[in-house]
Amino acid sequence: MKNPTISTILATLAIPLMASLARAESDTAMAARMQWFNDARFGMFIHWGVYSEAAGLFDGKPVPGAGEWLQGGGKIPAADYRAKLLGRFNPVKYDPEAWVIAAKNAGMKYIVITSKHHDGFCLWDSKLTDWDVASTPYQKDLLKPLADACKKHGIRFCLYHSIMDWSHPDWGTKASWRGNANNPNPDMDRFTAYLKGQLREIIGSYHPGLIWFDGEWENAWTHERGVDLYNDLSKLDPALIINNRVDKGRAGMSGHTSDSKFKGDYGTPEQEIPATGFAKGVSWESCMTMNDTWGFKTSDTNWKSTTTLVRNLIDIASKGGNYLLNVGPTGAGEIPTASLERLAGIGAWMKTHGESIHGTTASLFPKVSWDGRSTTRISQNGTTRIYLHLFSKPEGGLLTLRGLVNRPDQATLLGQTDPLIVAGTAGAWTIQVPASPMDPIATVVTLSFAKCPTLEVPVNQPDANGKLTLGSSDATLHGTTLKMEGDHVGYWMDAKDFVSWKVALPAGNYQVTIDGACEGGGSEMKMTLGTTDTPFSFPSTGSWKSFRTIDAGILKVTAGGPAELNIHPLSSKGVGFLNLRSVTLRLTPATPPGNRTGETVDP
């Protein structure tokens, strides 16, 4: 359709620029609204638009960056971008039912497709612009047949919609290549009316289960507009789920919103999996690519293996999150063969093991003591199943369950009925894993209980010589930024984040050494044990990869028994506090003179 005037938009749709009522919702009501999303655990992301036809090239030349960022990566003037791509987009091989079946067979429960990405091109015939599929040679609506196929096959249909719009003359952040280049005074009220108008079109026509917003980070979009849009859409469809990118509270790629003043129903980590998930009761979803780019780009052949993709899914589910895995169809409308092969491989594993993913909650184990992960399923009557995902066979075929107090009523391999041998004692039960070959991706052991079992954090104790080494892999991570990076805790950026271990140290003086790395000018930290604080300095090691063992001083323990040993940051002279590999405590016969922290010592 031809571009209407803003006055026409407002008159036709009668869209208020400010909504007055927020969604009034109890915790119980929100849990019910979010239930399908939290049960799903696995969805398909689809990035598709005129950039898909370009496949990473413009005027025959490669454009740097992701495929869907073609216009931004090449800083292509809006008129040129439109003139050279609109007439080429003709997805005659588009088979929406085949897409949905591929997703369903992979174990996915919902699909999120780009109704409009940052370039502003729309996959439906919008009444508010002619920069849409109706102006292409294909001409037909691309969203309706996909929505219908989703409904037919029991998949939730959802929509991604970019707030930022490079094509619109009134988007408030100007650039010489954007559609606002010749507008001296972009009007964000007019743009917001346009945005709301398009959202009313797609919500009214396709009834999506959720709206996945993006492009909120530029200053043109404000917190006030985010709150207004969230409230407006909540009134329009009270069942609608809306991600946290509708507002300004997202903490970068980690996707976490910590301040309750910001709107959004769930967090959105991008291309990463948080080390400890989000806080209990907070929904989240990691969106990730199969290769390196979201939109189709012929030069991007860096495909992740099926094993990596399934283990990502397991890892995310074990932390209480969803995995939104992307495919980037071609301009002709075909999902790349490499993507279909991986979807089929995921589906083969999910056919037997999907029960350990769908409808589960996060692991009950603070840390698993095997190479793998765990998920939990608790029924309404309290009967519980714990799923143990094994990425490799434990030594001697004996799986030890550290911290589990209750003996499992039964242990089996998922999909089999033969019981496995359970032995040991409370807090250290063992499961004998069969000698038969392991599943190359992940073998799943199922533990059944009449009621939800009790777990205790394992207590770390010194050896007979009074030495205790606390590894980063055994630490409990508290906070939003820090996460495991191979053999160490990294990304320690927030002063509120800390790490802890449960320990039982006999009374005495302990020499403490810390194995870590620090790129900046050094950091001030402190250890706490009970009411005792022991400050220490960690010097610069030159880079985040240059690890050094330093003397952190003496920790005085006045009473034995289980307690929590914490390490907190105090201040840093650079960006970030510490990459932490381990903490070692050695009982000393007497306290040496002074308390020289930060000195390099022999490990």
Secondary structure by P-SEA (a helix, b strand, c coil): cccccaaaaaaaccccccccccccccaaaaaaaaaaaaaacbbbbbbbcccccccccccccccccccccccccccccaaaaaaacccccccccccaaaaaaaaaaacccbbbbccccccccccccccccccccccccccccccaaaaaaaaaabbbbbbbbbcccccccccccccccccccccccccaaaaaaaaaaaaaaaaaccccccccccccccccccaaaaaaaaaaaaaacccccccccccccccccccccccccccccccccccccccccccccbbbbbbbbccccccccccccccccaaaaaaaaaaaaaabbbbbbbbbbcccccccaaaaaaaaaaaaaacccccccccccccccccccccccbbbbbccccbbbbbbbbccccccccccccccccccccccccccccccbbbbcccbbbbbcccccccccbbbbbbbbccbbbbccbbbbbccccbbbbcccccccccccccccccccccccccccbbbbbbbbcccccbbbbbbcccccbbbbccccccbbbbbbbcccccccbbbbbbccbbbbccccbbbbbbbbccccccccccccbbbbbbbccccccccccccccc
